Every structure is written in structure tokens, then in C-alpha cells.
Amino acid sequence: MPATRTIGLLAIESVQLLDVSGPLDVFAEANVQAGATVYQMKVVAVRRGPLTASSGVRLLPDIVIEDDMATASPSRFHTLLVAGAPHAGNAPAEPLVLDWIRRAAPAARRYGSVCSGAFLLAEAGLLDGRRATTHWAAADTLAARFPKVTVDADAIHVRDGKVRTAAGVTAGMDLALALVEEDLGRDIALKVSSQLVMFFKRPGGQSQFSRREAPAAANRSALQELQRWVAAHPAAAHDVPSLAARIGVSARHLSRLFQEEVGVTPANWVEAARVTAARQLLEEGNIAPKQAAAECGFSSVDTLRRAFLRVVGVTPAEYRKRFVSGAE
């Protein structure tokens, strides 16, 4: 029988509930599939009493930091994860929390974070010189505030030595499943993923789910009108001369306007707009990538595939599978 591993999950006030419950459900299901109590889960909070999540749900902690810091025999963990909260990257963490993390994390076999929990680890100095990830929307802020951390904004989860970090919310479950595989092997992890209806290895990165690559809008009304027309007619011919003629400027002037207002060339913007249109069609699930290519102005499905990889990070077929059951 495998030895029991204590999993600590630190939750601060207004914690994102799924950052806590998601990983814990993965570890709990691993116990079921292993037929033994391989994992003992402990929720850690700063103070006694109920902890209120961002959704309003209240949690009762198993371990209280105020008490744990006062004892001569502090809690020890096989794995310590720090959950995120909507405000975690907006203000400095409580010194008591940081002191506890600095004591508990290095003593664990491995430690890490889910979503914006990475800010607490970084503030504690435990991500310095490490590669880490967080929710894509917070990645630039994490990198700017903590330049000693190498932030991978597109990774679902990252392993660097004894540190494990996960991107936003449900990625905490992906990370927990990877930890189960480390501990108990592929077969148990596959059974857990099947029971919880999860990807065993989620394809692609965060970019396939985010909307960061939606084409940017211009400030000038003439360009905005042109952009709306292109978005409404993605299959039309949109070379620079025809676009320039549509708003009564020279091709050179149009290119300069796009660089000044949008920050990209007209051709790059049109490609992104066409990819956005194709994404919408694929999400609806009514057509195949070849049809989407034709309806969105791509000369072939191979051209769509290359553009999709540049903009979204996965192929059209892989993207469609995220939204359509049984899609090929």
C-alpha cells in the first residue's frame, strides 16, 4: 500500500473556490481508484472560522496559520499548493502568510500554485530563478512585478524542480492529475481523468481558450468602419489596395494608419479577423475546417491551419474538438 501523502492547500480570503475544490477532487478520486488513502487533504487558512470564497461559499480550514506559526511542531506536507483569488495580484500579501509559506513550502517535497496563487509564492521569493505560469490575464503583471521569475504565459502547468505552477482555475485540476501520475503512475491517473471526465493531457496552451488574439480595434472612425466591414465579409478579397480604396486613401497611407492605430499591418489584421470568424464557425460545430476555410477567405484548409497555429496555437481540428463532442 502506498504511503499516505499530506496535501496542503492554502486558501486566502475570497479564494477562487475551484482553485481549491478542483485539485482536492482529483486527489480524492485518486484515493478511490487506488483503493487506499494515498492522499490526506488539508485546507489551510490564515485565521480560525469560516473562510469566504469569491463565490460566497464558506470553507472551514483544517489548519490555521496563526496557530501553526505558534507551535513548536509546525505542519509538514508532501505537497503544498497555494490557491488563487481575484485580488491576489493587486496588493501585497499579509506578512504572516508570507512567513508561513517561506517556512512550509521549502520543507515540502514539492510546492506550487494555482492561478494567481503564483503571486504569493513569488512575493515570498520562492519563484526566483524559476519558470512558472499563472492565468494568462495576470501573466504580464506577474512578470513585471517579479522580474526574477520566468513567466510562461501560455502553459497550462509548469514543472521546474520541486515547483509546480498551474494557469487559471481548471488548470489546477490538470496540475493535480499530473501530480497523481508522478506519484501513482499512468494507469491510476488515466482512471481518475476518465472518472472526472477530464483530458488526461490537455492539448495546446492557454491561447486556445483565451481571446487575447482577437484583432485589435482602431480609434479612427474610418478604420473602425473598415474593420467592421471586413469582419462581416471575411471571404471577400481584402488586399491592401482594395481596402485603401474603400476608405479613399492610398495603400501606403492605409498601412501607416494601421501601424499607428492598431499596431500591425493590414494583412496581419485581416488574417486575425478571418481566424476569429473561423473560430466562431468551428465553435458552433456545424461545419468542418475545410468549409470554415472557404467561408472565411482562406485559399485552402492548409492556409487556415497555418494561420490558426500562428494566432491560436492549435490546429482548427484540435480547436473544434474543444467544442464539439466526437469532432474529428
C-alpha positions as CSV (number, residue, x, y, z in Angstrom):
1,M,0.0,0.0,0.0
2,P,1.4,3.4,-1.0
3,A,2.4,5.7,1.9
4,T,-0.1,8.5,2.8
5,R,0.8,11.9,1.4
6,T,-0.5,15.0,3.0
7,I,-1.7,17.6,0.6
8,G,-1.9,21.2,1.9
9,L,-3.9,23.7,0.0
10,L,-3.5,27.3,1.2
11,A,-6.7,29.4,0.7
12,I,-6.7,33.2,1.4
13,E,-9.9,35.2,1.9
14,S,-12.0,35.5,-1.3
15,V,-10.2,32.5,-2.7
16,Q,-11.4,31.1,-6.1
17,L,-13.4,28.1,-4.9
18,L,-12.4,25.9,-7.9
19,D,-8.7,26.5,-7.2
20,V,-9.3,24.6,-4.0
21,S,-12.1,22.1,-4.8
22,G,-10.8,21.1,-8.2
23,P,-7.4,19.8,-7.2
24,L,-8.8,18.3,-4.0
25,D,-11.4,16.3,-6.0
26,V,-8.6,14.9,-8.2
27,F,-6.7,13.7,-5.2
28,A,-9.8,12.3,-3.6
29,E,-10.7,10.4,-6.8
30,A,-7.1,9.1,-6.8
31,N,-7.8,7.6,-3.4
32,V,-10.8,5.8,-4.8
33,Q,-9.0,4.5,-7.9
34,A,-6.0,3.4,-5.8
35,G,-8.3,1.6,-3.3
36,A,-6.4,3.3,-0.4
37,T,-5.9,6.6,1.4
38,V,-2.9,7.7,-0.6
39,Y,-3.7,11.4,-0.1
40,Q,-4.9,13.2,3.0
41,M,-6.1,16.7,2.1
42,K,-5.8,19.7,4.4
43,V,-7.2,23.2,3.7
44,V,-5.0,25.9,5.3
45,A,-6.3,29.4,6.1
46,V,-4.9,32.4,7.9
47,R,-7.4,32.5,10.8
48,R,-9.9,30.5,12.7
49,G,-13.5,30.4,11.5
50,P,-15.2,30.2,8.1
51,L,-13.2,31.4,5.0
52,T,-15.4,33.0,2.4
53,A,-14.7,32.3,-1.2
54,S,-15.2,34.8,-4.1
55,S,-18.4,33.0,-4.9
56,G,-19.7,33.5,-1.4
57,V,-19.3,29.8,-0.4
58,R,-17.7,29.3,3.1
59,L,-14.9,26.9,3.9
60,L,-13.8,25.6,7.2
61,P,-10.0,25.2,7.4
62,D,-8.2,22.1,8.8
63,I,-5.1,24.1,9.6
64,V,-4.9,27.7,10.8
65,I,-1.7,29.7,10.1
66,E,-2.0,31.7,13.3
67,D,-1.9,28.5,15.4
68,D,0.6,26.7,13.2
69,M,3.2,29.5,13.4
70,A,2.9,29.5,17.2
71,T,3.6,25.8,17.6
72,A,7.0,24.1,18.0
73,S,5.8,21.3,15.7
74,P,4.5,23.0,12.5
75,S,2.5,21.2,9.9
76,R,4.5,19.4,7.2
77,F,3.3,18.5,3.8
78,H,4.2,16.2,1.0
79,T,2.7,18.7,-1.4
80,L,1.7,22.3,-0.7
81,L,-0.3,24.3,-3.2
82,V,-1.3,28.0,-2.9
83,A,-4.8,28.7,-4.4
84,G,-5.5,32.0,-6.2
85,A,-8.0,34.7,-5.6
86,P,-9.3,37.5,-7.8
87,H,-7.4,40.1,-5.8
88,A,-4.2,38.2,-5.2
89,G,-2.1,40.1,-7.7
90,N,-3.4,43.6,-6.7
91,A,-2.0,44.1,-3.3
92,P,0.9,42.7,-1.1
93,A,0.1,39.6,0.8
94,E,-0.1,39.6,4.6
95,P,3.4,39.2,6.2
96,L,2.1,36.3,8.3
97,V,1.0,34.4,5.2
98,L,4.4,35.0,3.5
99,D,6.3,33.9,6.6
100,W,4.3,30.7,6.8
101,I,4.8,30.0,3.1
102,R,8.6,30.6,3.5
103,R,8.6,28.0,6.3
104,A,6.2,25.4,5.0
105,A,7.0,25.3,1.2
106,P,10.7,24.5,1.3
107,A,10.0,21.8,3.8
108,A,7.6,20.1,1.5
109,R,8.6,17.5,-1.1
110,R,7.1,19.8,-3.8
111,Y,5.1,23.0,-3.7
112,G,3.3,25.2,-6.2
113,S,0.3,27.3,-7.0
114,V,-2.9,27.5,-8.9
115,C,-3.8,30.6,-10.9
116,S,-2.9,33.8,-9.1
117,G,-1.6,31.9,-6.2
118,A,1.7,32.3,-8.0
119,F,1.8,35.9,-6.8
120,L,2.1,34.7,-3.2
121,L,4.9,32.3,-4.0
122,A,6.7,35.0,-6.0
123,E,6.3,37.5,-3.2
124,A,7.7,35.0,-0.8
125,G,10.8,34.7,-3.1
126,L,10.1,31.1,-3.8
127,L,9.8,31.5,-7.6
128,D,13.1,33.5,-8.1
129,G,15.1,31.9,-10.9
130,R,12.2,29.5,-11.7
131,R,10.0,29.1,-14.7
132,A,6.3,29.4,-13.7
133,T,2.8,30.2,-15.1
134,T,-0.4,31.8,-13.9
135,H,-3.6,32.9,-15.6
136,W,-2.8,34.4,-18.9
137,A,-4.6,37.7,-17.9
138,A,-2.2,38.1,-15.0
139,A,1.0,36.8,-16.6
140,D,2.3,40.2,-17.7
141,T,1.7,41.7,-14.2
142,L,3.5,38.7,-12.6
143,A,6.5,39.1,-14.9
144,A,6.6,42.9,-14.4
145,R,6.4,42.7,-10.6
146,F,8.8,39.8,-10.2
147,P,11.5,40.0,-12.9
148,K,13.4,37.1,-11.4
149,V,10.6,34.8,-12.4
150,T,10.5,33.4,-15.9
151,V,6.8,33.5,-16.7
152,D,5.3,31.2,-19.4
153,A,2.0,32.9,-20.2
154,D,0.7,30.1,-22.4
155,A,1.5,27.0,-20.4
156,I,-1.4,25.0,-18.7
157,H,1.0,24.0,-15.9
158,V,4.8,24.1,-15.4
159,R,7.2,21.9,-13.6
160,D,10.6,23.4,-12.5
161,G,12.4,21.3,-10.0
162,K,10.2,20.9,-6.9
163,V,8.0,23.8,-8.0
164,R,4.7,23.2,-9.9
165,T,2.5,26.1,-11.1
166,A,-0.8,26.0,-12.9
167,A,-2.7,28.5,-15.0
168,G,-6.2,29.6,-14.4
169,V,-8.8,27.8,-12.4
170,T,-9.5,24.4,-14.1
171,A,-5.8,24.1,-14.9
172,G,-5.4,23.3,-11.2
173,M,-7.1,20.0,-11.9
174,D,-4.7,19.4,-14.8
175,L,-1.8,20.0,-12.4
176,A,-3.3,17.7,-9.7
177,L,-3.7,15.0,-12.3
178,A,-0.1,15.4,-13.3
179,L,1.0,15.0,-9.7
180,V,-1.1,11.9,-9.3
181,E,0.7,10.5,-12.4
182,E,4.0,11.3,-10.8
183,D,3.0,9.5,-7.6
184,L,0.9,6.6,-8.7
185,G,1.6,6.1,-12.3
186,R,-0.2,6.5,-15.6
187,D,-2.9,3.8,-15.1
188,I,-4.3,5.4,-12.0
189,A,-4.1,8.9,-13.5
190,L,-6.0,7.7,-16.6
191,K,-8.7,6.2,-14.4
192,V,-9.0,9.5,-12.5
193,S,-9.3,11.5,-15.7
194,S,-11.9,9.2,-17.1
195,Q,-14.0,9.3,-13.9
196,L,-13.8,13.1,-13.7
197,V,-14.3,13.5,-17.5
198,M,-11.0,15.3,-17.9
199,F,-8.4,15.4,-20.6
200,F,-5.5,13.2,-19.5
201,K,-3.1,15.6,-21.3
202,R,-4.9,18.7,-22.3
203,P,-3.7,19.7,-25.8
204,G,-2.4,23.2,-26.6
205,G,-1.9,26.0,-24.2
206,Q,-3.9,28.9,-22.7
207,S,-4.1,30.7,-26.0
208,Q,-6.5,28.2,-27.4
209,F,-9.1,29.2,-24.7
210,S,-8.3,32.9,-24.4
211,R,-9.5,35.8,-26.6
212,R,-6.2,37.7,-26.4
213,E,-5.6,37.3,-30.1
214,A,-8.8,38.9,-31.2
215,P,-8.0,41.6,-33.8
216,A,-7.5,45.0,-32.2
217,A,-9.8,47.8,-33.0
218,A,-8.7,51.2,-34.3
219,N,-9.5,54.6,-32.8
220,R,-10.4,56.4,-36.0
221,S,-14.0,56.1,-37.2
222,A,-12.9,55.4,-40.9
223,L,-10.7,52.5,-39.8
224,Q,-13.4,51.2,-37.4
225,E,-15.9,51.1,-40.3
226,L,-13.4,49.3,-42.5
227,Q,-12.7,46.7,-39.7
228,R,-16.5,46.1,-39.2
229,W,-16.9,45.6,-43.0
230,V,-14.0,43.1,-43.1
231,A,-15.4,41.2,-40.1
232,A,-18.8,41.0,-41.7
233,H,-17.3,39.8,-45.1
234,P,-14.3,37.7,-44.2
235,A,-14.4,35.8,-47.5
236,A,-14.1,38.9,-49.7
237,A,-10.8,40.0,-51.2
238,H,-9.0,42.1,-48.7
239,D,-5.7,43.1,-50.2
240,V,-4.2,46.5,-49.2
241,P,-5.1,48.4,-52.4
242,S,-8.8,47.3,-52.2
243,L,-9.0,48.2,-48.5
244,A,-7.4,51.6,-49.1
245,A,-9.8,52.3,-52.0
246,R,-12.7,51.5,-49.8
247,I,-12.0,54.4,-47.4
248,G,-10.4,56.7,-50.0
249,V,-6.8,56.7,-49.1
250,S,-3.6,55.4,-50.7
251,A,-2.3,51.9,-49.9
252,R,0.8,53.5,-48.3
253,H,-1.4,55.7,-46.1
254,L,-3.6,52.8,-45.0
255,S,-0.5,50.8,-44.0
256,R,0.7,53.7,-41.9
257,L,-2.7,54.2,-40.3
258,F,-2.9,50.5,-39.3
259,Q,0.6,50.6,-37.8
260,E,-0.2,53.8,-35.8
261,E,-3.8,52.9,-34.7
262,V,-3.7,49.1,-34.5
263,G,0.0,48.2,-34.2
264,V,0.0,45.6,-37.0
265,T,0.0,45.6,-40.8
266,P,-3.4,45.4,-42.6
267,A,-2.5,41.9,-43.8
268,N,-1.9,40.6,-40.3
269,W,-5.0,42.2,-39.0
270,V,-7.1,40.7,-41.8
271,E,-5.6,37.3,-41.1
272,A,-6.5,37.6,-37.4
273,A,-10.1,38.8,-38.3
274,R,-10.5,35.8,-40.5
275,V,-9.3,33.4,-37.8
276,T,-11.8,35.0,-35.4
277,A,-14.6,34.3,-37.9
278,A,-13.4,30.8,-38.4
279,R,-13.2,30.2,-34.6
280,Q,-16.8,31.3,-34.3
281,L,-17.9,28.8,-37.0
282,L,-15.9,26.0,-35.5
283,E,-17.3,26.7,-32.0
284,E,-20.8,26.4,-33.4
285,G,-19.8,22.9,-34.6
286,N,-21.9,22.9,-37.8
287,I,-19.0,22.8,-40.3
288,A,-15.6,21.2,-40.8
289,P,-12.3,23.1,-41.0
290,K,-12.3,22.9,-44.9
291,Q,-15.7,24.6,-45.0
292,A,-14.6,27.2,-42.5
293,A,-11.6,28.0,-44.6
294,A,-13.7,28.7,-47.7
295,E,-16.3,30.8,-45.8
296,C,-13.6,32.9,-44.1
297,G,-11.4,33.8,-47.0
298,F,-8.6,31.3,-46.7
299,S,-7.4,29.9,-50.0
300,S,-7.2,26.3,-48.6
301,V,-7.6,24.4,-45.4
302,D,-3.8,24.3,-45.1
303,T,-3.7,28.1,-45.2
304,L,-6.3,28.2,-42.4
305,R,-4.3,25.6,-40.4
306,R,-1.1,27.7,-40.6
307,A,-2.9,30.9,-39.6
308,F,-4.7,29.1,-36.8
309,L,-1.4,27.8,-35.4
310,R,0.1,31.3,-35.5
311,V,-2.9,33.1,-33.9
312,V,-4.5,30.5,-31.6
313,G,-1.7,28.0,-31.0
314,V,-3.6,24.8,-32.1
315,T,-4.9,23.4,-35.3
316,P,-8.5,24.1,-36.4
317,A,-9.4,20.4,-35.9
318,E,-8.0,20.4,-32.4
319,Y,-9.8,23.6,-31.6
320,R,-13.1,22.2,-32.9
321,K,-12.8,19.2,-30.6
322,R,-12.9,21.5,-27.6
323,F,-16.5,22.5,-28.5
324,V,-18.0,19.5,-30.4
325,S,-18.4,16.1,-29.0
326,G,-17.0,13.4,-31.4
327,A,-15.5,16.0,-33.8
328,E,-12.7,14.8,-36.0
